[in-house]
Amino acid sequence: MNKKKWITTLSGTALISTLAIVLIVNMVTSERTGEAKAADGDTSKKSGEKAVSVQVTTPTRRSVTRNLNMPATLLAGEMAELYAKTSGYIKTVEVDIGSRVRKGDALLVIDVPEMADELSQAEAVLKAKKAKVKQAQAMIETARAEVQRCEAEYKLKMITMDRKVRLRKENAIPQQQLDEARSELDVAEAEGKIAQTKVISGQADVHVAEAEVVMAEAAIKRLKTLMEYATPRAPFEGIITERHVDPGAFVRSAAEGSTSPLLSIAGDHFIRLSLEIPETDAPFVNPGTEVEIDVKALNGDPIKATITRTAGALKPNTRTMRAEVNLSNKNRKLKPGMYAQVTIKLETKHQAMVIPSKAIRVRGRDISVLVASGTVAKALPIRIGYDDGIWAEITDGLKGDEKIVVSANSVVAPGASVKAVLLGS
């Protein structure tokens, strides 16, 4: 009986355990069914999400010009600082700042009276040297006359000698007379040689005197040149921009170590525009490259010009290349020192693929655009070339028929539902 009761009790316990297990399974199934329904509900909600209306455009082909914009300062076409070539006191100053001068105009006068005295002495020395030349030439003429006399005397003595030789053969004269004739002939020959020597010596004296004349003339020329330096003149047409001296001031020659200029002059009949081109753009800048120059002070239309010259090499310290533009300035409106904004046309690409710059998406190092692929936004990675802020050149990533999202691309994420509206429609 106890055994039967235990079996009955065990069967009741098993039944209760089975019911508990069934209840737990039903609860788990119910929770999973609820989660599934919730998930189905989310999916239904997502599939019913409202599409965002976006404007789209397709890539176009057009010519793209890459420009380099940089500031610049106008410089005088020619500039010079004038220094003293001779020392002395300033006698007069003929110009002031703003004075317009022509080439060769006297600018000031340096008083150098001692140099005038040196010039008078040099001219006197020259006069004496020329007189010495004339004296030497006269001595040559005298010596030549002496040579002619000696030659005539020698001929006469030779004739006399020949006659006395014949007479002596005939014993018509004594031997002593023949010996005397021979002696006189030898004397005439020696006197002729002496006269020839005097001619040669006279010619040497003339050469020396002529050389002394040349030296005296050079000394005079030097002094006259230095005296011309006492009146500095304008090296070219221009305007005086700086004046550093007044009458009565002592100035020292630059050759003696002076480093202070007397005046500064600027030639403004043409203007020189200097540009420092960065290394990356230097290969595209050459003589003839087009530029536009906007001189802010004139408030006029930009000046169109071309590069006149380039250095052809980069500066090692800045890695820039110097380029210059010459601008005609006949009306004198351009002033050295004016500020200008310069646009340099580096290169032009024809039939380049471009899209609006505002369509570009930059996320760190990733560059992409959103395209409307059906009703879904899709991100396409791209590579861009020149971007002027309005149009961007596409060098890789697009075929040309894509619908590029140009509006709301910052709020629309890839994968979002979109409704494409063609730009301009």
CORHUNOR-V241948 format. One record per run of one state. SS is the DSSP state (A for helix, B for strand, O for the rest). FROM is the first residue (numbers start at 0). LEN is the number of residues. Records with the same first field share a line. If there is no record, write none. Layout:
SS = FROM-LEN  FROM-LEN
//
This chain:
O = 0-1  47-4  57-2  82-5  93-6  101-4  106-1  111-1  169-5  229-3  233-4  243-6  251-2  256-6  282-7  295-7  306-2  314-5  328-10  359-1  363-2  373-2  381-1  387-3  396-7  405-11  422-3
A = 1-46  112-57  174-55  253-3  278-4  356-3
B = 51-6  59-23  87-6  99-2  105-1  107-4  232-1  237-6  249-2  262-16  289-6  302-4  308-6  319-9  338-18  360-3  365-8  375-6  382-5  390-6  403-2  416-6
//
